[in-house]
Amino acid sequence: MSSKYTSYYPSLTLPMLHPTHTNLNPSICMQCRGSKYLCGLAYCPIIVASVKTMLERINVDKSIDGYTPPSIFVGRLGYPKVSIGPMMPVVEHYIDSVGIGIYDCPEHWHNIALDDVLRFRLAMVRGKVKAHVDDASPARCNGISSIVQELAMAKVPIDAEMHLKHRPSGLNLSEYLPPSGPSAEMERLRVGSIRVDERIEHAYYDDLSASEAILQLYSKGVRISSIIRALSAGCLGYRGRRRFVPTRWSITAVDDTISKALIEQIRYEPSIDEYMVYFRDVSMNRFVCILLPGTWEFEWIEAWFPNTTWNVYGSRYEMIGDHEGYIGRKGYARVGGCYYSARLAVAEHLASIRRQARVIMLREIYPGFNIPVGVWFVRENVRAMLKGNVARFTSMDDAIKYAMSMLKIPLEEWARESSMLRGAQMRLSDYMQ
C-alpha cells in the first residue's frame, strides 16, 4: 500500500477471525459471498472481521456539509420497506465539485490504485430514511423520495448538507456493491440546484418498460453507473409501476439487460477468424480472455487462492465457474454478479468490432486480495483489458498454450471446471508438463 495513506488505513488485510470460524468451508464461502449465510451463521464472519479493522479508523460527525457526487443508495433489508438516501464524502481538505465526481464513478476506477478507491469510498457517509418501495411511483413520490430521484438524475455533483440523528457507524462491504462508509438515520437534507441529465430526464417522463429505458439510455451513451442509479431510485419503468430497487439488484439487472441485448446483436455478426488472447494484471488479480472462432458462447471461471476474500483458510485454490451456450442461460449464475459484469464487458467489445466468438474468461485471485469491493472491479478491468494489447494466433493449441503461460494454475485444473475446455477435444497431455 502507498505510504501516503498508511496513517489512515494502516491495515486493509483481513484480521484473524475467532477460532470457532476457522473451519469455514471455502467452497461454500465462494457460493455465498456474504449474502446467503450458507455456513449457518446469522452474519458473515469474514465481512465482520474486515469491517471491525477499518471501523476503528473512521470518526465522522453528525453534520456533513459539502457535495454529493451525486450518489444515492437503496438498501434491501426489510423489503418492501427499505432504507433510501444520499451518500456524501467526508474529506480532510477542500475538494471542488469536479473532484468529488469520481467518488461514485466506477468507470474511472480501473486506473486508480485499489487502496485509493477504498480510501475515498470509505469516506462516503450514507444518510438513510425508511420508505416503501412504492413511494417511487409518481402518485406517491414526495419529500425525501423526490429528492433521491432528482439526485439520481443529476449529471454533476450537487452542493448538499446532511444532518444525521446520531454519529454514523458501520461500513458497507459487499461482493456486489462498491464499498461505502458509515451510515445513520437522517434528520434533514438540504440540496442546492440540481442539473439533471436530459437523457435520464426524458426516460423519466417516458412511459417505457425498465428494460426499454435501460437500453435507450445505454444507446445514448449514459454511463452504466448512472443507469444503475436511475433504476435504483425508481426513475425508470412504466410510470404506474415504478419502485425503488435495491442498489445491489439494480447493478446485476443493468449488467444483465444490456449484455443480453448486445449478445442478441452479435449473434447476427460473422465469427472472428483467428484466435485472440487478452491479459490484465491488476491489484493481485489476473484476468485472461480467450476468444475462439465460432458462434456465441461464454464461460467465466474464478480461482481464489488461499488468504483471499472467499478462501481465507483454505490450503489450496478453490475454483467456481459458469457457462452459457448460443441460446443463453435460464437460471442465475452461481458465480454471482461478476458473471454478468464480465459478460457485459466482453459483449460490448464484440459488438464494437461487429463479430461474435466463443469466449473463455479466466480469473486468478491471489493472496492479499481479501476485501470485497464490488462487481465494478470485474466489469471495468475486463473493459480495460479488452481495449489493450491482444496476442493473435492461427491455432487454438497455440492460443491456449499462451493463455496458460499467463496463469499459475495448469490447464488440466481449468479443464476440470470448464465446459468449453473439456469439449475442445485437445490433447491435454501436451500441456501437462
Sine and cosine of phi, psi and omega as CSV:
sin_phi,cos_phi,sin_psi,cos_psi,sin_omega,cos_omega
0.00,0.00,0.57,-0.82,0.04,-1.00
-0.87,0.50,0.70,-0.71,-0.02,-1.00
-0.91,0.41,-0.29,0.96,-0.02,-1.00
-0.85,0.52,-0.51,0.86,-0.10,-0.99
-0.91,-0.40,0.09,1.00,-0.08,-1.00
-0.92,0.40,-0.40,0.92,0.03,-1.00
-0.96,0.29,-0.35,0.94,-0.01,-1.00
-0.99,-0.15,-0.64,0.77,0.00,-1.00
-0.77,-0.64,0.98,0.21,-0.11,-0.99
-0.92,0.40,-0.36,0.93,-0.02,-1.00
-0.50,-0.87,0.92,-0.39,0.12,-0.99
-0.97,-0.23,0.21,0.98,0.06,-1.00
-0.99,0.12,0.42,-0.91,-0.07,-1.00
-0.95,0.31,0.83,-0.56,0.02,-1.00
-0.96,0.30,0.27,-0.96,0.04,-1.00
-0.91,0.42,0.70,-0.72,0.04,-1.00
-1.00,0.09,0.16,-0.99,0.07,-1.00
-0.87,0.49,0.62,-0.79,-0.07,-1.00
-0.80,0.60,-0.49,0.87,-0.02,-1.00
-0.94,0.33,-0.18,0.98,-0.02,-1.00
-0.98,-0.19,0.03,1.00,-0.09,-1.00
-0.97,0.23,-0.13,0.99,0.01,-1.00
-0.99,-0.16,0.35,0.94,0.04,-1.00
-0.88,0.47,0.67,-0.74,0.01,-1.00
-1.00,0.09,0.91,-0.41,-0.09,-1.00
-0.89,0.47,-0.51,0.86,0.00,-1.00
-0.92,0.38,-0.55,0.83,0.07,-1.00
-0.95,0.30,-0.66,0.75,0.02,-1.00
-0.85,0.53,-0.63,0.77,-0.05,-1.00
-0.93,0.36,-0.55,0.84,0.05,-1.00
-0.97,0.25,-0.57,0.82,-0.07,-1.00
-0.99,0.16,-0.77,0.64,-0.01,-1.00
0.80,0.60,0.66,0.75,0.10,-0.99
0.96,0.27,0.26,0.97,-0.08,-1.00
-0.84,-0.54,-0.41,0.91,-0.10,-1.00
-0.94,-0.34,-0.16,0.99,0.03,-1.00
0.82,0.58,0.72,0.70,-0.03,-1.00
-0.94,0.35,-0.29,0.96,0.01,-1.00
-0.97,0.22,-0.15,0.99,0.01,-1.00
1.00,-0.06,-0.09,1.00,0.04,-1.00
-1.00,0.10,0.35,-0.94,-0.01,-1.00
-0.99,0.11,-0.03,1.00,0.00,-1.00
-0.48,-0.88,0.22,-0.98,0.04,-1.00
-1.00,-0.07,0.94,-0.34,-0.03,-1.00
-0.90,0.43,-0.42,0.91,0.01,-1.00
-0.93,0.38,-0.75,0.66,0.00,-1.00
-0.93,0.38,-0.65,0.76,0.00,-1.00
-0.86,0.51,-0.66,0.75,0.00,-1.00
-0.91,0.42,-0.63,0.77,0.04,-1.00
-0.90,0.43,-0.70,0.72,-0.02,-1.00
-0.88,0.48,-0.69,0.73,-0.07,-1.00
-0.85,0.53,-0.67,0.74,-0.02,-1.00
-0.90,0.44,-0.73,0.69,-0.10,-0.99
-0.98,0.18,-0.49,0.87,-0.02,-1.00
-0.87,0.49,-0.53,0.85,-0.02,-1.00
-0.90,0.44,-0.30,0.96,-0.07,-1.00
-0.99,-0.17,0.03,1.00,-0.10,-0.99
-0.93,-0.36,0.76,-0.66,0.00,-1.00
-0.61,-0.79,0.96,-0.28,-0.14,-0.99
-0.82,-0.57,0.64,-0.77,0.03,-1.00
-0.98,0.19,0.13,-0.99,-0.02,-1.00
-0.98,0.19,-0.29,0.96,-0.05,-1.00
-0.89,-0.45,0.80,-0.60,-0.04,-1.00
-0.81,-0.58,0.81,-0.59,-0.05,-1.00
-0.81,-0.59,0.82,-0.57,-0.01,-1.00
0.19,-0.98,-0.81,-0.59,-0.02,-1.00
-0.77,-0.64,0.48,-0.88,0.26,-0.97
-0.96,-0.29,0.64,-0.77,-0.25,-0.97
-0.85,0.53,-0.55,0.84,0.18,0.98
-1.00,0.09,0.41,-0.91,0.01,-1.00
-0.50,-0.86,0.72,-0.70,0.08,-1.00
-0.73,-0.68,0.33,-0.94,0.00,-1.00
-0.64,-0.77,0.68,-0.73,0.11,-0.99
-0.84,-0.54,0.87,-0.50,-0.02,-1.00
-0.99,0.17,0.08,-1.00,0.01,-1.00
-0.87,-0.49,-0.30,0.96,-0.01,-1.00
-0.91,0.41,0.71,-0.71,0.01,-1.00
0.99,0.13,0.08,1.00,-0.04,-1.00
-0.72,0.69,0.73,-0.69,0.24,0.97
-1.00,0.04,0.01,1.00,0.12,-0.99
-0.99,-0.11,0.92,-0.39,-0.15,-0.99
-0.81,-0.58,0.22,-0.98,0.08,-1.00
-1.00,-0.01,0.77,-0.64,0.07,-1.00
-0.81,-0.59,0.37,-0.93,0.07,-1.00
0.33,-0.94,0.11,-0.99,-0.01,-1.00
-1.00,0.06,0.23,-0.97,0.17,-0.98
-0.83,-0.56,0.69,-0.73,0.01,-1.00
-0.74,-0.67,0.67,-0.74,0.02,-1.00
-0.99,0.14,0.61,-0.79,0.17,-0.99
-0.99,-0.10,0.88,-0.47,-0.07,-1.00
-0.88,-0.47,0.52,-0.85,-0.02,-1.00
-0.96,0.26,-0.60,0.80,-0.05,-1.00
-0.82,-0.57,0.35,-0.94,-0.01,-1.00
-0.88,0.48,0.75,-0.66,0.10,-1.00
-0.79,-0.61,0.77,-0.64,-0.03,-1.00
-0.95,0.32,0.13,-0.99,-0.10,-0.99
-0.89,0.46,-0.52,0.86,0.01,-1.00
-0.91,0.41,-0.70,0.72,0.00,-1.00
-0.90,0.43,-0.58,0.81,-0.01,-1.00
-0.92,0.39,-0.46,0.89,-0.07,-1.00
-0.82,0.57,-0.54,0.84,-0.08,-1.00
-0.96,0.29,-0.26,0.97,-0.05,-1.00
-0.89,0.45,-0.39,0.92,0.00,-1.00
-0.74,-0.67,0.65,0.76,-0.01,-1.00
-0.75,-0.67,0.99,0.16,-0.05,-1.00
-0.85,0.52,-0.38,0.93,0.00,-1.00
-0.86,0.51,-0.35,0.94,-0.02,-1.00
-0.97,-0.26,0.07,1.00,-0.13,-0.99
-1.00,0.05,-0.23,0.97,-0.07,-1.00
-0.93,0.38,-0.32,0.95,0.03,-1.00
-0.98,-0.19,0.17,0.98,-0.01,-1.00
-0.93,-0.38,0.68,-0.73,0.03,-1.00
-0.85,0.53,0.64,-0.77,-0.08,-1.00
-0.86,0.50,-0.59,0.81,0.02,-1.00
-0.92,0.40,-0.50,0.87,0.09,-1.00
-0.94,0.34,-0.64,0.77,0.07,-1.00
-0.87,0.49,-0.71,0.70,0.04,-1.00
-0.88,0.48,-0.64,0.77,-0.02,-1.00
-0.85,0.52,-0.78,0.63,-0.07,-1.00
-0.99,0.14,-0.44,0.90,0.03,-1.00
-0.95,0.30,-0.59,0.81,0.01,-1.00
-0.96,0.29,-0.18,0.98,0.11,-0.99
-1.00,0.06,-0.06,1.00,-0.01,-1.00
-0.99,0.16,0.90,-0.43,0.00,-1.00
-0.99,-0.17,0.72,-0.69,-0.05,-1.00
-0.96,-0.29,0.83,-0.55,0.18,-0.98
-1.00,-0.04,0.63,-0.78,-0.09,-1.00
-0.64,-0.77,0.58,-0.81,0.14,-0.99
-0.72,-0.70,0.45,-0.89,0.01,-1.00
-0.99,0.14,0.67,-0.74,0.05,-1.00
-0.54,-0.84,0.46,-0.89,0.12,-0.99
-0.99,0.13,0.60,-0.80,-0.04,-1.00
-0.85,0.53,-0.48,0.88,0.00,-1.00
-0.95,0.32,-0.20,0.98,0.02,-1.00
-0.92,0.39,-0.13,0.99,0.05,-1.00
-0.99,0.16,-0.26,0.97,-0.03,-1.00
-0.93,0.36,0.55,-0.84,-0.05,-1.00
-0.82,0.58,-0.54,0.84,-0.04,-1.00
-0.94,0.33,-0.39,0.92,-0.10,-1.00
-0.89,-0.47,-0.11,0.99,-0.13,-0.99
-0.98,0.19,0.90,-0.45,0.08,-1.00
-0.38,-0.93,0.11,-0.99,0.04,-1.00
0.85,0.52,-0.75,-0.67,-0.06,-1.00
-0.90,0.43,-0.54,0.84,0.02,-1.00
-0.87,0.49,-0.68,0.74,0.01,-1.00
-0.92,0.40,-0.65,0.76,0.01,-1.00
-0.90,0.43,-0.67,0.74,0.02,-1.00
-0.86,0.51,-0.67,0.75,0.02,-1.00
-0.91,0.41,-0.64,0.77,0.04,-1.00
-0.90,0.44,-0.67,0.74,0.04,-1.00
-0.88,0.47,-0.61,0.79,-0.03,-1.00
-0.93,0.38,-0.39,0.92,0.00,-1.00
-1.00,-0.08,-0.07,1.00,-0.07,-1.00
-0.94,0.35,0.52,-0.85,0.01,-1.00
-0.94,-0.33,-0.15,0.99,0.06,-1.00
-0.67,-0.74,0.34,-0.94,0.03,-1.00
-0.85,0.53,0.47,-0.88,-0.08,-1.00
-0.84,-0.54,0.71,-0.70,0.11,-0.99
-0.90,0.44,0.76,-0.65,-0.06,-1.00
-0.48,-0.88,0.36,-0.93,0.09,-1.00
-0.68,-0.74,0.80,-0.60,-0.08,-1.00
-0.84,-0.54,0.77,-0.64,0.05,-1.00
-0.91,-0.41,0.79,-0.61,-0.04,-1.00
-0.96,-0.26,0.40,-0.92,-0.03,-1.00
-0.96,0.29,-0.44,0.90,0.03,-1.00
-0.42,-0.91,0.14,-0.99,-0.01,-1.00
-0.89,0.45,0.74,-0.67,-0.05,-1.00
-0.94,0.35,0.42,-0.91,-0.01,-1.00
-0.54,-0.84,0.19,-0.98,0.05,-1.00
0.99,0.15,0.16,-0.99,0.10,-1.00
-0.66,-0.75,0.39,-0.92,0.04,-1.00
-0.91,-0.41,0.96,-0.26,0.04,-1.00
-0.88,-0.48,0.80,-0.61,-0.11,-0.99
-0.49,-0.87,0.51,-0.86,0.11,-0.99
-0.91,0.41,-0.38,0.92,-0.11,-0.99
-0.99,-0.16,-0.62,0.78,-0.15,-0.99
-0.98,-0.22,0.50,-0.87,0.18,-0.98
-0.87,0.49,0.56,-0.83,0.02,-1.00
-0.86,0.51,0.48,-0.88,0.12,-0.99
-0.55,-0.84,0.28,-0.96,-0.12,-0.99
-1.00,0.06,-0.41,-0.91,-0.11,-0.99
-0.94,0.34,0.28,-0.96,-0.03,-1.00
-0.67,-0.74,0.30,-0.95,0.04,-1.00
-0.32,-0.95,0.36,-0.93,0.09,-1.00
-0.88,0.48,0.65,-0.76,-0.07,-1.00
-0.99,-0.11,0.70,-0.72,0.02,-1.00
-1.00,-0.02,-0.71,0.71,0.06,-1.00
-0.37,-0.93,0.33,-0.95,-0.05,-1.00
-0.63,-0.78,0.76,-0.65,0.12,-0.99
-0.88,-0.47,0.74,-0.67,0.04,-1.00
-0.80,-0.60,0.53,-0.84,0.06,-1.00
-0.99,0.16,-0.26,-0.96,-0.01,-1.00
-0.91,0.41,0.62,-0.79,-0.07,-1.00
-0.91,-0.41,0.84,-0.55,0.10,-0.99
-0.99,-0.12,0.94,-0.34,-0.08,-1.00
-1.00,0.09,0.42,-0.91,0.13,-0.99
-0.98,0.22,0.90,-0.43,-0.09,-1.00
-0.86,0.52,-0.51,0.86,0.00,-1.00
-0.92,0.40,-0.65,0.76,0.03,-1.00
-0.96,0.29,-0.61,0.79,0.03,-1.00
-0.87,0.49,-0.65,0.76,0.03,-1.00
-0.89,0.45,-0.67,0.74,0.03,-1.00
-0.90,0.43,-0.56,0.83,0.02,-1.00
-0.89,0.45,-0.66,0.75,-0.04,-1.00
-1.00,0.09,-0.25,0.97,0.09,-1.00
-0.97,0.23,0.42,-0.91,0.04,-1.00
-0.96,-0.28,0.95,0.31,-0.03,-1.00
-0.93,-0.36,0.37,-0.93,0.16,-0.99
-0.92,0.40,0.33,-0.94,0.01,-1.00
-0.86,0.51,-0.66,0.75,0.00,-1.00
-0.90,0.44,-0.69,0.73,0.02,-1.00
-0.89,0.46,-0.65,0.76,-0.01,-1.00
-0.92,0.40,-0.67,0.75,0.04,-1.00
-0.85,0.53,-0.74,0.67,-0.05,-1.00
-0.93,0.36,-0.58,0.81,0.04,-1.00
-0.89,0.45,-0.71,0.70,0.01,-1.00
-0.90,0.43,-0.66,0.75,0.01,-1.00
-0.89,0.46,-0.67,0.74,-0.01,-1.00
-0.91,0.41,-0.39,0.92,0.02,-1.00
-1.00,-0.02,0.07,1.00,0.08,-1.00
1.00,0.04,0.24,0.97,0.05,-1.00
-0.95,0.32,0.68,-0.73,-0.03,-1.00
-0.89,0.46,0.50,-0.86,0.04,-1.00
-0.83,0.56,-0.70,0.71,-0.05,-1.00
-0.89,0.46,-0.57,0.82,0.03,-1.00
-0.95,0.31,-0.60,0.80,0.05,-1.00
-0.91,0.41,-0.67,0.74,0.04,-1.00
-0.85,0.52,-0.70,0.72,-0.01,-1.00
-0.89,0.46,-0.70,0.72,-0.01,-1.00
-0.91,0.42,-0.66,0.75,0.03,-1.00
-0.91,0.41,-0.69,0.73,-0.04,-1.00
-0.89,0.46,-0.60,0.80,-0.03,-1.00
-0.99,0.17,0.02,1.00,0.01,-1.00
0.97,0.24,0.46,0.89,0.01,-1.00
-1.00,0.05,-0.20,0.98,-0.09,-1.00
-0.88,-0.48,0.40,-0.92,0.02,-1.00
0.94,-0.34,0.14,-0.99,0.06,-1.00
-0.84,0.54,0.71,-0.70,-0.17,-0.98
-0.85,0.52,-0.57,0.82,-0.02,-1.00
-0.99,0.16,-0.09,1.00,-0.07,-1.00
-0.81,-0.58,0.35,0.94,-0.06,-1.00
-0.96,0.27,0.61,-0.79,-0.03,-1.00
-0.65,-0.76,0.45,-0.89,0.27,-0.96
-0.93,0.36,0.68,-0.73,-0.01,-1.00
-0.88,-0.48,0.84,-0.54,0.04,-1.00
-0.74,0.67,0.70,-0.71,-0.09,-1.00
-0.81,0.59,-0.65,0.76,-0.01,-1.00
-0.86,0.51,-0.66,0.75,0.00,-1.00
-0.94,0.33,-0.60,0.80,-0.02,-1.00
-0.88,0.47,-0.62,0.78,-0.03,-1.00
-0.86,0.51,-0.79,0.61,-0.02,-1.00
-0.93,0.37,-0.60,0.80,0.01,-1.00
-0.87,0.49,-0.68,0.73,-0.01,-1.00
-0.94,0.35,-0.72,0.69,0.04,-1.00
-0.85,0.53,-0.70,0.72,-0.04,-1.00
-0.92,0.38,-0.73,0.68,-0.05,-1.00
-0.88,0.47,-0.74,0.67,-0.05,-1.00
-0.94,0.35,-0.68,0.73,-0.03,-1.00
-0.91,0.42,-0.61,0.79,0.05,-1.00
-0.88,0.47,-0.67,0.74,0.01,-1.00
-0.91,0.42,-0.65,0.76,0.03,-1.00
-0.92,0.40,-0.64,0.76,0.01,-1.00
-0.90,0.45,-0.62,0.78,0.04,-1.00
-0.87,0.49,-0.57,0.82,0.05,-1.00
-0.94,0.34,-0.75,0.66,-0.13,-0.99
-0.95,0.30,-0.30,0.96,0.06,-1.00
-0.87,0.48,-0.38,0.93,0.00,-1.00
-0.99,-0.12,0.04,1.00,0.01,-1.00
-1.00,-0.07,0.40,-0.92,0.06,-1.00
-0.92,0.38,0.38,-0.92,0.01,-1.00
-0.96,0.26,0.43,-0.90,0.20,-0.98
-0.88,0.47,0.39,-0.92,-0.07,-1.00
-0.88,-0.47,0.31,0.95,0.06,-1.00
-0.52,-0.85,0.15,-0.99,0.00,-1.00
-0.98,-0.18,0.76,-0.65,-0.09,-1.00
-0.81,-0.59,0.61,-0.79,0.04,-1.00
-0.75,-0.66,0.80,-0.60,0.07,-1.00
-0.93,-0.37,0.42,-0.91,-0.09,-1.00
-0.54,-0.84,0.64,-0.77,0.10,-1.00
-0.53,-0.85,0.74,-0.67,0.05,-1.00
-0.91,-0.40,0.86,-0.52,-0.05,-1.00
-0.41,-0.91,0.75,-0.66,0.14,-0.99
0.72,0.69,0.79,0.61,0.04,-1.00
0.90,0.44,0.44,0.90,0.10,-0.99
-0.80,-0.60,0.60,-0.80,0.08,-1.00
-0.81,-0.58,0.85,-0.52,0.03,-1.00
-0.95,-0.31,0.70,-0.72,0.10,-0.99
-0.74,-0.68,0.75,-0.66,0.05,-1.00
-0.87,-0.50,0.80,-0.59,0.03,-1.00
-0.92,-0.40,0.88,-0.48,0.05,-1.00
-0.97,-0.24,0.83,-0.56,-0.03,-1.00
-0.89,-0.45,0.58,-0.81,0.08,-1.00
-0.86,0.51,0.55,-0.83,0.02,-1.00
0.67,-0.74,-0.01,-1.00,0.02,-1.00
-0.98,0.18,0.34,-0.94,-0.12,-0.99
-0.75,0.66,0.76,-0.65,0.11,-0.99
-0.37,-0.93,0.58,-0.81,-0.10,-0.99
-0.62,-0.78,0.69,-0.73,0.06,-1.00
-0.63,-0.78,0.68,-0.74,0.02,-1.00
-0.79,-0.62,0.82,-0.57,0.02,-1.00
-0.75,-0.66,0.72,-0.69,0.06,-1.00
-0.92,-0.39,0.55,-0.83,0.11,-0.99
-0.78,-0.63,0.92,-0.38,-0.03,-1.00
-0.99,-0.14,0.89,-0.46,0.03,-1.00
-0.98,0.21,0.28,-0.96,0.06,-1.00
-0.84,0.54,0.46,-0.89,-0.03,-1.00
0.89,0.46,0.63,0.78,0.17,-0.99
-0.86,-0.51,0.12,-0.99,-0.17,-0.98
-0.76,0.66,-0.77,0.63,-0.11,-0.99
-0.96,-0.29,0.29,0.96,0.09,-1.00
-0.57,-0.82,0.89,0.45,-0.16,-0.99
-0.93,0.36,-0.72,0.70,-0.14,-0.99
-0.90,-0.44,0.20,0.98,0.04,-1.00
-0.92,0.38,0.38,-0.92,0.00,-1.00
-0.99,-0.13,-0.17,0.99,0.04,-1.00
-0.54,-0.84,0.12,-0.99,0.01,-1.00
-0.93,0.36,0.48,-0.87,0.05,-1.00
-0.87,-0.50,0.69,-0.72,-0.09,-1.00
-0.89,-0.45,0.55,-0.84,0.06,-1.00
-0.48,-0.88,0.62,-0.79,-0.04,-1.00
-0.41,-0.91,0.11,-0.99,0.06,-1.00
-0.50,-0.87,0.28,-0.96,-0.18,-0.98
-0.51,-0.86,0.50,-0.87,0.18,-0.98
-0.62,-0.79,0.54,-0.84,0.04,-1.00
-1.00,-0.09,-0.32,-0.95,-0.11,-0.99
-0.86,0.51,-0.60,0.80,-0.06,-1.00
-1.00,0.03,0.02,1.00,0.05,-1.00
1.00,-0.01,-0.24,-0.97,-0.03,-1.00
-0.82,-0.57,0.41,-0.91,0.00,-1.00
-0.98,-0.18,-0.75,0.66,-0.05,-1.00
-1.00,0.09,0.20,-0.98,0.03,-1.00
-0.95,0.30,0.69,-0.72,-0.03,-1.00
-0.90,0.44,0.74,-0.67,-0.04,-1.00
-0.94,0.34,-0.34,0.94,0.05,-1.00
-0.94,0.35,-0.42,0.91,0.02,-1.00
0.99,-0.15,-0.35,-0.94,-0.15,-0.99
-0.89,0.46,-0.45,0.89,-0.02,-1.00
-0.90,0.44,-0.45,0.89,0.05,-1.00
-0.87,0.49,-0.72,0.70,-0.05,-1.00
-0.96,0.28,-0.54,0.84,0.06,-1.00
-0.92,0.39,-0.68,0.73,0.04,-1.00
-0.92,0.40,-0.65,0.76,0.00,-1.00
-0.90,0.44,-0.62,0.78,0.06,-1.00
-0.87,0.49,-0.73,0.69,-0.05,-1.00
-0.88,0.48,-0.69,0.73,-0.04,-1.00
-0.97,0.26,-0.55,0.84,0.06,-1.00
-0.91,0.41,-0.62,0.79,0.08,-1.00
-0.85,0.52,-0.72,0.69,-0.04,-1.00
-0.89,0.46,-0.74,0.67,-0.02,-1.00
-0.90,0.43,-0.62,0.78,0.04,-1.00
-0.91,0.43,-0.57,0.82,-0.01,-1.00
-0.93,0.37,-0.49,0.87,0.03,-1.00
-0.98,-0.19,0.03,1.00,0.05,-1.00
0.82,0.57,0.78,0.62,0.04,-1.00
-0.64,-0.77,0.35,-0.94,0.19,-0.98
-0.89,-0.45,0.25,-0.97,-0.08,-1.00
-0.27,-0.96,0.23,-0.97,0.21,-0.98
-1.00,-0.04,0.76,-0.64,-0.19,-0.98
-0.85,-0.53,0.81,-0.59,0.13,-0.99
-0.89,-0.46,0.88,-0.48,0.01,-1.00
-0.93,-0.38,0.83,-0.55,-0.01,-1.00
-0.86,-0.52,0.64,-0.76,-0.02,-1.00
-0.68,-0.73,0.81,-0.59,0.14,-0.99
-0.95,-0.31,0.76,-0.66,-0.01,-1.00
-0.92,-0.40,0.86,-0.51,-0.17,-0.99
-0.99,-0.17,0.34,-0.94,-0.01,-1.00
-0.78,0.62,0.71,-0.71,-0.04,-1.00
0.94,-0.35,-0.41,0.91,0.10,-1.00
-1.00,0.06,1.00,0.07,-0.19,-0.98
-0.74,-0.67,0.59,0.81,0.13,-0.99
-0.62,-0.79,0.75,-0.66,0.01,-1.00
-0.94,0.34,0.71,-0.71,-0.06,-1.00
-0.83,-0.56,-0.12,0.99,0.02,-1.00
0.96,-0.27,0.35,-0.94,-0.07,-1.00
-0.96,0.27,-0.20,0.98,0.10,-1.00
-0.82,0.57,-0.56,0.83,-0.05,-1.00
-0.86,0.51,-0.66,0.75,0.04,-1.00
-0.95,0.30,-0.77,0.64,-0.07,-1.00
-0.84,0.54,-0.77,0.64,-0.12,-0.99
-0.97,0.26,-0.53,0.85,0.04,-1.00
-0.97,0.23,-0.54,0.84,0.11,-0.99
-0.93,0.36,-0.65,0.76,0.10,-1.00
-0.83,0.55,-0.75,0.67,-0.01,-1.00
-0.89,0.45,-0.66,0.75,0.01,-1.00
-0.86,0.51,-0.70,0.72,-0.08,-1.00
-0.97,0.25,-0.16,0.99,0.11,-0.99
-0.99,-0.10,-0.03,1.00,-0.05,-1.00
-0.99,-0.10,-0.35,-0.93,-0.05,-1.00
-0.94,0.34,0.51,-0.86,0.01,-1.00
-0.77,-0.63,0.63,-0.78,0.12,-0.99
-0.99,-0.14,0.75,-0.66,-0.08,-1.00
-0.92,-0.39,0.63,-0.78,-0.05,-1.00
-0.66,-0.75,0.39,-0.92,0.02,-1.00
-0.99,-0.15,-0.14,0.99,0.02,-1.00
-0.72,-0.69,0.49,-0.87,0.02,-1.00
-0.92,0.40,-0.63,0.78,-0.01,-1.00
-0.83,0.55,-0.72,0.70,-0.02,-1.00
-0.92,0.40,-0.63,0.78,0.00,-1.00
-0.90,0.43,-0.69,0.72,-0.01,-1.00
-0.92,0.39,-0.67,0.74,0.04,-1.00
-0.84,0.53,-0.71,0.70,-0.01,-1.00
-0.90,0.43,-0.70,0.72,0.00,-1.00
-0.87,0.50,-0.68,0.74,-0.02,-1.00
-0.92,0.38,-0.47,0.88,0.03,-1.00
-0.93,0.37,-0.30,0.95,0.02,-1.00
-1.00,0.04,-0.18,0.98,-0.13,-0.99
-0.89,-0.45,0.38,-0.93,0.00,-1.00
-1.00,0.02,-0.49,0.87,-0.04,-1.00
-1.00,0.09,0.73,-0.68,-0.05,-1.00
-0.94,0.33,0.33,-0.94,-0.08,-1.00
-0.85,0.53,-0.64,0.77,-0.07,-1.00
-0.88,0.47,-0.49,0.87,0.05,-1.00
-0.95,0.32,-0.67,0.74,0.06,-1.00
-0.89,0.45,-0.64,0.77,-0.06,-1.00
-0.90,0.44,-0.52,0.86,0.02,-1.00
-0.91,0.41,-0.52,0.86,-0.03,-1.00
-1.00,-0.05,-0.30,0.95,-0.18,-0.98
-0.99,-0.11,0.68,-0.74,0.17,-0.99
-0.98,0.20,-0.63,0.78,-0.10,-0.99
-0.97,0.23,-0.65,0.76,0.01,-1.00
-0.95,0.32,-0.57,0.82,0.05,-1.00
-0.91,0.42,-0.59,0.81,-0.07,-1.00
-1.00,0.02,0.09,1.00,-0.07,-1.00
-0.99,0.17,-0.16,0.99,0.01,-1.00
0.82,0.58,0.72,0.70,0.03,-1.00
-1.00,-0.08,0.37,-0.93,0.10,-1.00
-0.99,0.11,1.00,0.02,-0.08,-1.00
-0.88,0.48,-0.48,0.88,-0.03,-1.00
-0.87,0.49,-0.39,0.92,0.02,-1.00
-0.90,0.44,-0.39,0.92,-0.11,-0.99
-0.93,-0.37,0.03,1.00,-0.03,-1.00
-1.00,-0.04,0.78,0.63,-0.04,-1.00
-0.99,0.11,0.00,0.00,0.00,0.00
